[in-house]
Amino acid sequence: MKFQGLALGFVTIILLASIAVADCNSKEVFDRSIKPGIDLSRAMRLAEGGNPEAQFQIGLAYDRGIGVACDFAEAAQWYRRAADHGHPGAQNNLAGLYSRGLGVSQSDAEAVQWYMRAAAEGHTAAQNNLGFMYAQGRGVARSDETAVQWYRKAAGKEYAGAETNLGFMYASGRGVTLDAQQAIQWYRKAAKQNFSPAEFNLGQMYFHGSGIAQNLHEAVQWFRKAAEHGSAAAQNQLGFAYARGLGVEQSYAESEKWYSLAAKNGSTEAEHNLDVLAAIMHGESSDALEANSLSGGGNEDSSKRSRSDLPEIPLRFSWIARER
């Protein structure tokens, strides 16, 4: 079993790459969409008249670039007006802008302050995000125990993001006793909602035999689910599985298909893997698999391979969720 080693080896918390992109098309986790068919002109009149929900909707429009040009500074102004009126969704989203420095000067302290206000009102995304800030030690003293408390509050309301983060804490023994079965239970709860980070993490646990019996077939099934739900990390991992014939019949064509999709979705690792795969498919020695490090989550014993060969992809952790 490699569960203990994998957990200890994961030193830093990794933000999901899909939400690190600061643009209007970023694939962040949202709670709900801007109201369908909203009349922005009417909403603006209501917002200027002091209606908090309308102010929130205008903030979302500027945040997402829907009906207006994307403008994070304008979004921040409208979120603040709604937040000052006690709107928890606006408080959560304003905190998210502060955490990433979009439209405002980056400030973890301000982010935590707004997350706390929204979390106190029972806002699930804010509770999850506040847990993340404690787990990272951003704007507050790091406390895994406090992070777990906030994740539990949101997970108790079936918030998939918090269920996934709670699963990670059990998988790594942070703030709780290391427990692979608890990790799997929480990941499965989130996976029932087709939440790709949880599906990917389940795949990783089965792929590596992390605290459970290794099962490559089961791992590939979870990677496929996550890949079909848009996870670039899972798409890359699925490409790796097909390239090596791990849990599936070996197929360079299928490998290329999944690597290409992952690269299109922003995976630099998949771009590298495509280059290596192209060399192999054009007749170069299959030793290039080793020499050039096709990377995914290798299932071989780490003592039998070099540090650069098949680096493990750590369990994905958290993100800043914004309310739509």
N, C-alpha and C positions, 0 to 999 in steps of 0.2 A: 504494500500500500504506500502511495506517495503523498497522501493527504497532508500529513504534517509538514513535509518538506515544501510542498507547493504553497501552503499558507504562510510559512515563515519566509519564503522567498519573495513574497509579494510585499514590497516595502512601501511603495507609494500608491495613493488612490488615483485612479485614472478616470478623467472625465471622458464620457463617450465622445468619440471624434465627431459624430454627427451634429453635436450641439456646440462644438467649439467654433463653428463658422458664424461670424457675426454678419449675417445678411438677412434680407426679408424672406428668403426661401430656406432658412436653416430648419433642420428637421428636429426641433426640440420637442420635448414632451409637453403637450398642452392638455388642459383639463376640458375645455369646451371651446367651440368655434365662435367667431364673431356671429352675432345673430343673423340668421339667413334673411336675405331680402331687406336688410336694414336700410332705411333712408338716411344717408349720411347728412344731408342738409337739415332734416328735421332733428336728427340726433345732435347736430352741432348747436342748433337753437336751444335744445333742452340742456345741453352741456353748459353752454354759456349762461343759462339761467340757473345753474347750480345743481342739476340732477346728477347724482353720483354714478348711476348706472350708465347714463348717456356719456358722461366724462370717461368712464372706463371703456366703453365701446369706441369712442373716438381715439383713445389711447391705443387700443388694439389695432384700429385701422392704420394709424401711423406706424405702429410697431411692425405690422405684417405687410404694409404697402398695399392695402386693399381699398380701392377707390380713391386713394391719394398716393403721392410719392412717399416711399419709405423714409421716415425721419425719426430717428431714435430720440433726438432732443425734444421734438414735439410730443412724442409718445410719453416721455418722462414727465413733461409738464402736465399732460392730461391725467396720467396715472397719479401724480402727486395731488392734484385737485380732488380726485375721487378718493385717494387714500386718506387725505386730511378729513374727509367726511366719513371715514370708517369703513370704506369698501375693502374687504379682505382680499379679493382678487387683484385689485389695483395695488394694494400694499405688497402682495407677493410679487407681482410683475415689476414694480418699481425696485424692489430688492434685487431682482434678477438683473436689471439694468445696472445697478450699482456694483453687483458682484463681478460683472464683466466690463464695466466702464463703457457702456453704450449710451450715448446721449448725455451722460453725466461723468463727472470725475470718478474713476474707480475707487470704491471705498468698501472694504469688507465690513467695517464697523457699521456703516449706514445700512448695508444689506442685512446684517444680522438684526439691527433694530427694527426694520420693516418686516422681516420674516417673523420676528417675535410677536409683533402686533397682530399679524394675520394668523399665526399659529395659535395664539391665545383665543382667537375667535373660532377655532376648530377647522381652519382651512387646511385640507389634507396635503395639498402640494407644498404649502408653506411649512407644515410640520416636517415633511420629508426633507425639504431644503434646509431647514434649520438643523436637522440631524446631520445633513451633509457638512454644514459649516463647522459643527462640533467635531465631526470625524476628521475633517481637514485641519482644524485649528485655525480657521480663517475668521478673523474678527472677534474670536473668543478663544479662551484657553482650550486646547484640544482635550476632549473627553469622550472616549469611545462609549462609556457607560451612558452619558447623557445623550449621545447620538442614538444609541439603541432605544432609549426611552421615547425619543421623538419618532423614530421609525415605527415603533410599536403602535403609537397613537394613530398614525396614518394607515399602517397595515391593518389595524383593527377595523378600519372602514373600507377594507379591500382595495386600497390604493396600490396598484401594481408596482409602481416605482419603489415605494417603501417596502413592499414585500420582497422585492428583489434585493434591496440594500440590506434588509434584515437577514436574508439568506446569505449574502456575502459576509456579514459580520459573524455568522455561525461558521461559515466555511473557512474563515481566517482566524477565528478565536479572538475577535476584537470586541471587548465590552461584554462578552458572553463566553461560556465554556465552548471550546472547539467541539463541533457536533455536526458531522456530515449529514446525518439523517434529518436534523432540523433544517439544515441548509437546503436540502432537496425538497423538503415539505414546503418551505417558503417559496422556493423557485417554482415549484409546481403550481402553487396558488396563483402566482403572477402569470405563469404560462397559460393557465386556463383563460386568461384575458387576451391571449395571443400577443403577449408582451415580449418582443424579440430579445431584449437583454437577458431576461430570465431563461428563455429557451437556449440562448447561446451559453449561458453559464452552466445549465444542465448538461449540454453537450460537452463542455470542457471537463466537467467532473467525471463523466463516463469515459471520455477519451483518454484522460490521464489516469483513471483509476484512483481518483482523489477521495480517499476515505470510503470508497465503495469498490466493488469488483469492476475491473475494467471491462467495458462492453462497447467495442467500436461500432457495432451495428446500431446500438441504441444511441450512441453519440451522434452518428451521422443523421439519424432521424431527427434529433433535436436541432442539429446544425441546419438541416434542410428547412425545418419549420421557421427558424429564425431568419434564414436567408430569404425565404419567400415573403417574410414580413419586413424585409428591407435592411437587415443587418449586414453591413459591409464586412464586419469581422467574421460573421458566420459564412458569408459567401466566399471569403478568402479561405476559411478553414475547410469548406466543402471542396474548393478547388484543390487544396492540399491533399485531402482524403482521396480524391479521384486520381491525382498524380501518382500517389504511392500505393493505391489499391488498399486503403485502410477502411474496412467496414463496408466497402463497395467494390465492384469489379473495376479494376484499373482501366482508366480511359483518359488519354490526353485531351481528347476532344471535349469531354465533359469538364475536365479540369480547366481548359482554356475558357470555356463558356462561363464558369463561375468566377474565375480570376478576372475576366473582362468586366463582368458585372460589378464585382467588388471595386475594381479600379475606377469604373465609371462613377461609383458612389463615394469615391474619395480615399480609398485605401492605397497608401503608398507601398505597403508591403505587397499587395496584390500586383502593383505595377512592376515591382522587382521580380515577383514570381513569374509574371508573364514573359519577361525578358529571358529568364532562365529556361522556361518551358519552350519558348520559341527556338532557342538554340538546340534543345534536345530534339524537338520535332523536325528540325532541319538537318538532322543527321549527326550532330555533335555527340560525343561519348556520353552515355548515361551517367558517367562519373560526375558530370556537371551538376547532377542532383546534389551531390555531396559538396563538391568544390565551390559551387555558387550558392549553396544554402537555400534551396526552396524552403520557405518557412511557413510553418503553421503551428500545430501543437503536437509535436512528435511524440509517439508512444514508446520510443525506445528508452531503455534505462540510461539515465544521464551519465552514468559512469562509462558507458560504451561509446560516447560521442563527444566531440569537442564542444567547447562553449558556444562557438559560432554556428554549429550545425543544428538546424531545426529548433530555433529558440521557442520556448513555450510562450504562448500568449496568455498573460495573466487574466484572471477573472475580471471582467468588466465591472465597474462599480457604479458610480453615481453621476448625476447631472443636476443642472438647475432647471426645474420645471417652471414653466410660465402658464398662467391662466389665460385662456383665450376669451 
